Amino acid sequence: MQAPSTRSSAPLRHPARPRIPSRLAQALLPRDGLGNESSASSLEYGPVDLSGRQAWAAEFEACRFDRTDLSGSVLRGARLVDVEMRGVDLAGADLHDGALTRAAVRNCRLTGASWAGGGFREVVFDGCRGDLASFRFARLTGVLFRDCDLREVDFQGARLSRVRFEDCDLKGARFDAVEAAGSRFSRCDLWGLSGAVSLKGVVVDDTSAPALLHALASAMGITVEG
């Protein structure tokens, strides 16, 4: 078994901030609600109830969502560019094949949400609860997960490029068949992680390493006693 590398590597840069105008028009419902192939630009959605709605290929550009309830919504193929989400409820939402570019997602509830097959570029997830969420076969580039609850999250088959996990709970997370070389784990709980053998080329700090090494041993049929 090859010894893990202890060499340092260059730090990853912070994702680009969303480009949002200083003043946004207030979204008016139902005019600015969710609809198939609908388009919204430079709008602010407040604490309105949009839960359980269905919309295909909706587009949002330079928008802010503040405590908006989107739980259980079906937003397949949604495209969100230069957006900010604060305290948004996306629990159980279906965002298959969607795209999120230059976005800040803060203190949001993402429990059980599905982003399978989606594309993420220059995105920050900060202080979010994303347990049981799915990123299966998604493509993530320049993404930061910071202080997030990601227990049992599913990254199976995903491509992670320049992705950082900082201070995240990843117990029981699935990384089977991922491509993640160059991505980083710092101060993360990785106990019970599956797919450890697919994490070739990632960088882990000394806090995260013991759990990852335990997962690697388990995957190789090695019993660790004590």
C-alpha positions as CSV (number, residue, x, y, z in Angstrom):
1,M,0.0,0.0,0.0
2,Q,1.5,3.3,-1.0
3,A,2.1,5.8,1.8
4,P,-0.1,8.9,1.6
5,S,1.7,12.1,0.5
6,T,2.4,14.7,3.1
7,R,3.5,17.5,0.7
8,S,1.7,20.8,0.8
9,S,-0.1,22.2,-2.2
10,A,-1.2,25.6,-3.3
11,P,-4.4,26.9,-1.7
12,L,-7.6,27.0,-3.7
13,R,-9.0,30.5,-4.4
14,H,-12.3,31.6,-3.1
15,P,-15.3,31.3,-5.5
16,A,-16.3,34.4,-7.4
17,R,-19.0,36.5,-5.8
18,P,-22.4,36.7,-7.5
19,R,-22.9,39.9,-9.5
20,I,-26.1,41.3,-8.0
21,P,-27.2,45.0,-8.4
22,S,-27.3,47.0,-5.2
23,R,-31.0,47.6,-5.7
24,L,-33.4,44.9,-6.7
25,A,-37.1,45.1,-7.6
26,Q,-39.4,43.2,-5.3
27,A,-40.8,40.1,-6.9
28,L,-44.6,40.2,-7.3
29,L,-46.7,37.1,-7.2
30,P,-48.1,35.5,-9.2
31,R,-46.5,37.5,-12.0
32,D,-43.0,36.6,-10.9
33,G,-43.8,33.1,-9.7
34,L,-42.4,29.8,-11.0
35,G,-43.4,28.7,-14.5
36,N,-42.1,26.5,-17.3
37,E,-39.3,28.2,-19.1
38,S,-40.0,31.4,-17.1
39,S,-37.3,34.0,-16.7
40,A,-36.6,36.4,-13.8
41,S,-33.9,39.1,-13.6
42,S,-32.8,41.5,-10.9
43,L,-35.6,40.5,-8.5
44,E,-35.7,39.9,-4.8
45,Y,-37.9,37.1,-3.4
46,G,-38.8,37.5,0.2
47,P,-40.4,35.1,2.7
48,V,-43.1,33.9,0.3
49,D,-44.4,30.3,0.0
50,L,-43.5,28.7,-3.3
51,S,-43.4,25.2,-1.9
52,G,-44.6,22.3,-3.9
53,R,-44.5,24.2,-7.2
54,Q,-43.5,22.7,-10.5
55,A,-41.5,24.5,-13.2
56,W,-39.2,23.2,-15.9
57,A,-36.2,25.1,-17.3
58,A,-36.9,28.3,-15.3
59,E,-34.1,30.9,-15.3
60,F,-33.1,33.3,-12.6
61,E,-30.3,35.9,-13.1
62,A,-29.0,38.5,-10.5
63,C,-31.7,37.6,-8.0
64,R,-31.8,37.3,-4.2
65,F,-34.0,34.8,-2.3
66,D,-34.5,35.7,1.4
67,R,-36.2,33.1,3.6
68,T,-38.2,31.9,0.6
69,D,-40.0,28.5,0.9
70,L,-39.2,26.3,-2.0
71,S,-39.5,23.0,-0.2
72,G,-40.8,20.1,-2.2
73,S,-40.7,22.1,-5.4
74,V,-39.8,20.5,-8.8
75,L,-37.4,22.8,-10.6
76,R,-35.8,20.4,-13.1
77,G,-33.4,22.1,-15.4
78,A,-33.5,25.4,-13.5
79,R,-30.6,27.8,-14.4
80,L,-29.6,30.2,-11.7
81,V,-26.8,32.7,-12.4
82,D,-25.5,35.4,-10.0
83,V,-27.9,34.6,-7.2
84,E,-27.9,34.8,-3.4
85,M,-30.0,32.5,-1.2
86,R,-30.3,33.4,2.5
87,G,-32.4,31.1,4.9
88,V,-34.2,29.5,1.9
89,D,-36.0,26.2,2.5
90,L,-35.2,23.8,-0.3
91,A,-35.9,20.6,1.6
92,G,-37.0,17.8,-0.7
93,A,-36.7,20.0,-3.8
94,D,-36.0,18.3,-7.1
95,L,-33.4,20.3,-9.1
96,H,-32.2,17.5,-11.4
97,D,-30.0,18.8,-14.3
98,G,-30.1,22.3,-13.0
99,A,-27.2,24.8,-13.1
100,L,-25.9,27.2,-10.4
101,T,-23.2,29.7,-11.3
102,R,-21.7,32.4,-9.2
103,A,-24.0,31.8,-6.2
104,A,-23.9,32.3,-2.4
105,V,-26.2,29.8,-0.5
106,R,-26.2,30.7,3.2
107,N,-28.0,29.2,6.1
108,C,-30.4,27.3,3.9
109,R,-32.2,24.0,4.5
110,L,-31.3,21.5,1.7
111,T,-32.3,18.3,3.5
112,G,-33.1,15.6,0.9
113,A,-32.9,18.0,-2.0
114,S,-31.7,16.4,-5.3
115,W,-29.2,18.2,-7.5
116,A,-28.4,15.1,-9.5
117,G,-26.8,15.7,-12.8
118,G,-26.5,19.4,-12.1
119,G,-23.7,21.8,-12.9
120,F,-22.1,24.0,-10.1
121,R,-19.5,26.7,-10.8
122,E,-18.2,29.3,-8.4
123,V,-20.7,28.5,-5.6
124,V,-20.4,28.9,-1.8
125,F,-22.6,26.8,0.5
126,D,-22.2,28.3,4.0
127,G,-23.9,27.1,7.2
128,C,-26.4,25.0,5.3
129,R,-28.2,21.8,6.4
130,G,-27.8,19.5,3.5
131,D,-28.1,16.0,5.1
132,L,-29.4,13.3,2.7
133,A,-29.0,15.7,-0.3
134,S,-28.0,14.2,-3.6
135,F,-25.3,15.5,-6.0
136,R,-25.1,12.2,-7.9
137,F,-23.3,12.6,-11.3
138,A,-23.2,16.4,-10.8
139,R,-20.2,18.6,-12.0
140,L,-18.8,20.9,-9.3
141,T,-16.1,23.4,-10.2
142,G,-14.7,26.0,-7.8
143,V,-17.3,25.2,-5.0
144,L,-16.9,25.8,-1.3
145,F,-18.9,23.9,1.4
146,R,-18.3,25.7,4.7
147,D,-19.7,24.7,8.1
148,C,-22.4,22.5,6.5
149,D,-24.3,19.5,7.8
150,L,-23.7,17.0,4.9
151,R,-24.5,13.8,6.7
152,E,-25.2,11.0,4.3
153,V,-25.0,13.3,1.3
154,D,-24.6,11.5,-2.0
155,F,-21.8,12.5,-4.4
156,Q,-21.7,9.2,-6.3
157,G,-20.3,9.6,-9.8
158,A,-19.8,13.3,-9.4
159,R,-16.9,15.3,-10.8
160,L,-15.4,17.6,-8.2
161,S,-12.8,20.1,-9.5
162,R,-11.3,22.6,-7.0
163,V,-14.0,21.8,-4.4
164,R,-13.3,22.6,-0.7
165,F,-15.0,21.2,2.3
166,E,-14.3,23.2,5.5
167,D,-15.7,22.4,9.0
168,C,-18.4,20.1,7.5
169,D,-20.1,17.0,9.0
170,L,-19.8,14.4,6.3
171,K,-20.5,11.3,8.3
172,G,-21.9,8.5,6.1
173,A,-21.4,10.5,2.9
174,R,-21.1,8.6,-0.4
175,F,-18.2,9.4,-2.7
176,D,-18.3,6.2,-4.8
177,A,-16.9,6.5,-8.3
178,V,-16.1,10.3,-7.9
179,E,-13.4,12.2,-9.6
180,A,-12.0,14.6,-7.0
181,A,-8.3,15.1,-7.5
182,G,-7.1,18.4,-6.1
183,S,-10.2,18.9,-3.9
184,R,-9.7,19.6,-0.2
185,F,-11.1,18.5,3.2
186,S,-10.3,20.6,6.2
187,R,-11.5,20.0,9.8
188,C,-14.3,17.6,8.5
189,D,-15.9,14.6,10.1
190,L,-15.5,11.8,7.6
191,W,-16.5,8.8,9.7
192,G,-18.5,6.2,7.9
193,L,-17.7,7.7,4.5
194,S,-18.0,5.3,1.6
195,G,-16.1,5.4,-1.7
196,A,-12.8,6.4,0.0
197,V,-10.8,4.6,-2.7
198,S,-12.2,7.0,-5.3
199,L,-10.8,10.0,-3.5
200,K,-7.3,9.6,-5.0
201,G,-5.5,13.0,-5.3
202,V,-7.5,14.9,-2.7
203,V,-5.9,16.9,0.1
204,V,-6.9,16.4,3.7
205,D,-5.7,18.1,6.9
206,D,-4.5,16.1,9.9
207,T,-8.0,16.6,11.6
208,S,-9.8,14.9,8.7
209,A,-7.2,12.3,7.9
210,P,-7.9,9.6,10.6
211,A,-11.5,9.0,9.6
212,L,-10.5,8.9,5.9
213,L,-7.7,6.4,6.6
214,H,-10.2,4.3,8.6
215,A,-12.6,4.3,5.7
216,L,-9.8,3.3,3.3
217,A,-8.9,0.4,5.6
218,S,-12.5,-0.7,5.8
219,A,-12.7,-0.6,2.0
220,M,-9.7,-2.8,1.7
221,G,-11.0,-5.4,4.2
222,I,-8.5,-4.3,6.9
223,T,-9.8,-4.5,10.5
224,V,-8.7,-1.8,12.8
225,E,-8.7,-2.8,16.4
226,G,-8.7,-0.7,19.5
